[in-house]
Amino acid sequence: MTEEQKPWYKHPHVWLLITFPALAIIGGIDMLYLAATSTDSLVSDNYYKEGNNINQRLALEKAATTKGITGQVYLGEDQKSVRVLFNKNDLGPIKLKLVHATLSGLDQEVTLNNTLGSMYTGTLTQGLQQGNWYVELSDAKKSWSIRKSWSTQHHDSLTFP
């Protein structure tokens, strides 16, 4: 058979023309499925209230700076154990809050126990995944707070100024 007498489905140019619209339709269906089944965890339901809390958070961070509180956070090999070493002793019970940058389901909050003077330890409920996190340390009375972002794929520890 010559090129002119072949059926349409045996011409490679026809399949080249069909491939791109077919892939676009499949990709559109996939995006529609993802939009319908996943939740948007980046959008806050009460953004106005969170905006008002910024001043309170800034005041707590200023209180930590005034008291001269600094520290380092170390993540254990098992990605669950956490050690925090402060520059001051007897800060009382410490709360460690880990907030994932994009997935709110991975957020964790742990109360750290004072083991040796200025060293506090704790265990996370689930292993810390690599990614970008916001780490917040505060005392139980919420009289001070320090907060910093942490990229766990690049650094095993985090130093608070």
One Martini backbone bead per residue (centre of mass of N, CA, C, O) as a GRO file, in nm:
protein
  161
    1MET     BB    1   0.098   0.034   0.019
    2THR     BB    2   0.050   0.349   0.014
    3GLU     BB    3   0.037   0.645   0.175
    4GLU     BB    4  -0.261   0.713   0.066
    5GLN     BB    5  -0.399   0.409   0.140
    6LYS     BB    6  -0.398   0.438   0.425
    7PRO     BB    7  -0.521   0.438   0.713
    8TRP     BB    8  -0.551   0.684   0.952
    9TYR     BB    9  -0.413   0.510   1.200
   10LYS     BB   10  -0.124   0.476   1.023
   11HIS     BB   11  -0.064   0.772   1.075
   12PRO     BB   12   0.159   0.954   1.267
   13HIS     BB   13   0.035   1.247   1.254
   14VAL     BB   14  -0.233   1.185   1.387
   15TRP     BB   15  -0.116   1.104   1.669
   16LEU     BB   16   0.020   1.372   1.721
   17LEU     BB   17  -0.252   1.539   1.718
   18ILE     BB   18  -0.397   1.366   1.951
   19THR     BB   19  -0.212   1.370   2.204
   20PHE     BB   20  -0.236   1.663   2.327
   21PRO     BB   21  -0.545   1.676   2.382
   22ALA     BB   22  -0.551   1.418   2.553
   23LEU     BB   23  -0.357   1.518   2.778
   24ALA     BB   24  -0.529   1.763   2.857
   25ILE     BB   25  -0.777   1.604   2.952
   26ILE     BB   26  -0.637   1.431   3.166
   27GLY     BB   27  -0.524   1.671   3.331
   28GLY     BB   28  -0.802   1.802   3.393
   29ILE     BB   29  -0.921   1.563   3.549
   30ASP     BB   30  -0.703   1.553   3.766
   31MET     BB   31  -0.745   1.845   3.875
   32LEU     BB   32  -1.042   1.807   3.951
   33TYR     BB   33  -0.994   1.586   4.158
   34LEU     BB   34  -0.799   1.745   4.345
   35ALA     BB   35  -0.997   1.981   4.405
   36ALA     BB   36  -1.228   1.794   4.534
   37THR     BB   37  -1.039   1.619   4.759
   38SER     BB   38  -0.878   1.864   4.858
   39THR     BB   39  -0.747   2.076   5.092
   40ASP     BB   40  -0.700   2.418   5.194
   41SER     BB   41  -0.448   2.485   5.436
   42LEU     BB   42  -0.359   2.797   5.383
   43VAL     BB   43  -0.638   2.890   5.461
   44SER     BB   44  -0.785   3.097   5.678
   45ASP     BB   45  -1.079   3.134   5.860
   46ASN     BB   46  -0.936   3.366   6.073
   47TYR     BB   47  -0.758   3.628   5.972
   48TYR     BB   48  -0.828   3.863   6.167
   49LYS     BB   49  -0.736   3.732   6.432
   50GLU     BB   50  -0.444   3.678   6.340
   51GLY     BB   51  -0.372   3.975   6.291
   52ASN     BB   52  -0.409   4.062   6.595
   53ASN     BB   53  -0.176   3.855   6.704
   54ILE     BB   54   0.086   3.993   6.612
   55ASN     BB   55   0.132   4.192   6.848
   56GLN     BB   56   0.159   3.974   7.063
   57ARG     BB   57   0.401   3.824   6.939
   58LEU     BB   58   0.595   4.067   6.938
   59ALA     BB   59   0.594   4.104   7.247
   60LEU     BB   60   0.713   3.821   7.315
   61GLU     BB   61   0.977   3.859   7.151
   62LYS     BB   62   1.072   4.108   7.309
   63ALA     BB   63   1.088   3.968   7.585
   64ALA     BB   64   1.311   3.767   7.500
   65THR     BB   65   1.518   3.984   7.427
   66THR     BB   66   1.527   4.125   7.703
   67LYS     BB   67   1.614   3.846   7.854
   68GLY     BB   68   1.823   3.690   7.658
   69ILE     BB   69   1.699   3.457   7.485
   70THR     BB   70   1.858   3.155   7.381
   71GLY     BB   71   1.891   2.886   7.122
   72GLN     BB   72   1.894   2.525   7.053
   73VAL     BB   73   1.791   2.294   6.801
   74TYR     BB   74   1.769   1.932   6.814
   75LEU     BB   75   1.763   1.656   6.599
   76GLY     BB   76   1.726   1.340   6.588
   77GLU     BB   77   1.773   1.050   6.409
   78ASP     BB   78   1.453   0.966   6.445
   79GLN     BB   79   1.279   1.246   6.416
   80LYS     BB   80   1.164   1.275   6.741
   81SER     BB   81   1.392   1.382   6.895
   82VAL     BB   82   1.438   1.664   7.127
   83ARG     BB   83   1.674   1.936   7.169
   84VAL     BB   84   1.721   2.209   7.409
   85LEU     BB   85   1.951   2.487   7.427
   86PHE     BB   86   2.007   2.721   7.665
   87ASN     BB   87   2.141   3.026   7.821
   88LYS     BB   88   1.935   2.948   8.049
   89ASN     BB   89   1.805   2.885   8.358
   90ASP     BB   90   1.504   2.820   8.474
   91LEU     BB   91   1.229   2.849   8.261
   92GLY     BB   92   1.064   2.616   8.276
   93PRO     BB   93   0.822   2.522   8.101
   94ILE     BB   94   0.835   2.408   7.758
   95LYS     BB   95   0.718   2.505   7.437
   96LEU     BB   96   0.690   2.321   7.131
   97LYS     BB   97   0.636   2.452   6.800
   98LEU     BB   98   0.540   2.287   6.492
   99VAL     BB   99   0.512   2.442   6.166
  100HIS     BB  100   0.408   2.388   5.869
  101ALA     BB  101   0.413   2.569   5.577
  102THR     BB  102   0.158   2.383   5.422
  103LEU     BB  103   0.084   2.144   5.646
  104SER     BB  104  -0.134   2.124   5.912
  105GLY     BB  105  -0.122   1.805   5.978
  106LEU     BB  106   0.199   1.832   6.088
  107ASP     BB  107   0.150   1.966   6.337
  108GLN     BB  108   0.323   2.040   6.657
  109GLU     BB  109   0.307   1.986   7.024
  110VAL     BB  110   0.554   2.023   7.293
  111THR     BB  111   0.661   1.932   7.610
  112LEU     BB  112   0.943   2.020   7.780
  113ASN     BB  113   1.207   1.877   7.964
  114ASN     BB  114   1.413   1.920   8.233
  115THR     BB  115   1.739   1.779   8.269
  116LEU     BB  116   1.994   2.005   8.237
  117GLY     BB  117   1.935   2.301   8.329
  118SER     BB  118   1.940   2.412   7.989
  119MET     BB  119   1.811   2.129   7.915
  120TYR     BB  120   1.573   2.011   7.674
  121THR     BB  121   1.326   1.747   7.633
  122GLY     BB  122   1.165   1.551   7.362
  123THR     BB  123   0.873   1.394   7.196
  124LEU     BB  124   0.739   1.321   6.910
  125THR     BB  125   0.461   1.179   6.763
  126GLN     BB  126   0.602   1.243   6.487
  127GLY     BB  127   0.799   1.250   6.243
  128LEU     BB  128   1.011   1.471   6.091
  129GLN     BB  129   0.983   1.619   5.807
  130GLN     BB  130   1.104   1.731   5.536
  131GLY     BB  131   1.137   2.094   5.539
  132ASN     BB  132   0.934   2.366   5.618
  133TRP     BB  133   0.956   2.539   5.933
  134TYR     BB  134   0.799   2.654   6.233
  135VAL     BB  135   0.956   2.767   6.530
  136GLU     BB  136   0.833   2.756   6.876
  137LEU     BB  137   0.929   2.912   7.181
  138SER     BB  138   0.786   2.870   7.517
  139ASP     BB  139   0.635   2.934   7.791
  140ALA     BB  140   0.365   2.840   7.981
  141LYS     BB  141   0.283   3.158   8.045
  142LYS     BB  142   0.341   3.348   7.800
  143SER     BB  143   0.598   3.570   7.843
  144TRP     BB  144   0.751   3.425   7.601
  145SER     BB  145   0.897   3.424   7.255
  146ILE     BB  146   1.033   3.217   6.991
  147ARG     BB  147   1.093   3.256   6.628
  148LYS     BB  148   1.158   3.025   6.345
  149SER     BB  149   1.290   2.913   6.060
  150TRP     BB  150   1.313   2.566   5.913
  151SER     BB  151   1.540   2.371   5.715
  152THR     BB  152   1.577   2.028   5.736
  153GLN     BB  153   1.744   1.957   5.467
  154HIS     BB  154   2.001   2.155   5.566
  155HIS     BB  155   1.941   2.128   5.889
  156ASP     BB  156   1.982   1.983   6.220
  157SER     BB  157   1.981   2.278   6.331
  158LEU     BB  158   1.872   2.556   6.552
  159THR     BB  159   1.926   2.909   6.588
  160PHE     BB  160   1.864   3.144   6.834
  161PRO     BB  161   1.917   3.491   6.884
   0.00000   0.00000   0.00000
